[in-house]
């Protein structure tokens, strides 16, 4: 497993805290994002919407997820799929197992936002990376970190959703 080098993380944290813009993804990073969107993400989005029981809008802030110099890892399921999309699908599927859950999700969940903010994203305290306010579910987890914690992330998402449904 690879992590963001400490010096780069410090720069990202400093830029985030100072409201300084972080450089846009490079061409190679944008290509890797586009390949992921066309492949794995297209499948994941269908699974998320099937689990929700409707075509819930999912806004992925790709520029925030695209860690500099990590484009070779974007296709690795441990980079984004197991961090954001599998847990989201699992949580929605658990909640929407019956008509009451399906109805609640459809009535109250208006949008899902997936993003990464280095200053606030938890690496392991997943409850702190999920909010559900005004019908918007926001996920803010650290990419490529503790990838096998799919169930723990799913539980955090489920907990936040159920509290607001």
Secondary structure, DSSP 8 states (H G I E B T S, - for coil): -----HHHHHHHHHHHHTT-------HHHHHHHHHHIIIIIHHHHHHHHHHHTS--EEEE-HHHH--TT-GGGTTSTTTTIIIIIHHHHHHHHHHTTSHHHHHHHHHH--EEEEE--TTT-BSS-GGGGEEEETTEEEEEB-TTSSTT-HHHHHHHHHHHHHHH-
